[in-house]
Amino acid sequence: MGVKLSPLNGPVQPGWEGGSGGAGPKSGQMIEVSRTLMKSEPELAALVAELDGLEVTMAEKGFGTKVEIRVGGDSGFDEGDLERVLDRLAEPQRQPFGGA
């Protein structure tokens, strides 16, 4: 079962050298996107735990966490899908306590 996310706006720094043009990666090649998000590694780890079928690595970087997401070219995901996952991870999370 794939990850279903609604499209969101936001810049993405693709790590895959294939670019966004053309037919996409050939079978067996990896698709990779990465971005530094302004969230802590533990905060992101809880969100990443919900992702199936994606290889996610994280590392502290400055005031944020660099997140890299990779999948095989034959996974059914494309670069745009992975960009939307990063967008979703970057969204502010609602806190469980009430406001005034």
Secondary structure by P-SEA (a helix, b strand, c coil): cbbbbcccccccccccccccccccccccbbbbbbbbccccaaaaaaaacccccbbbbbbbcccbbbbbbbbcccccccaaaaaaaaaaaacbbbbccccc
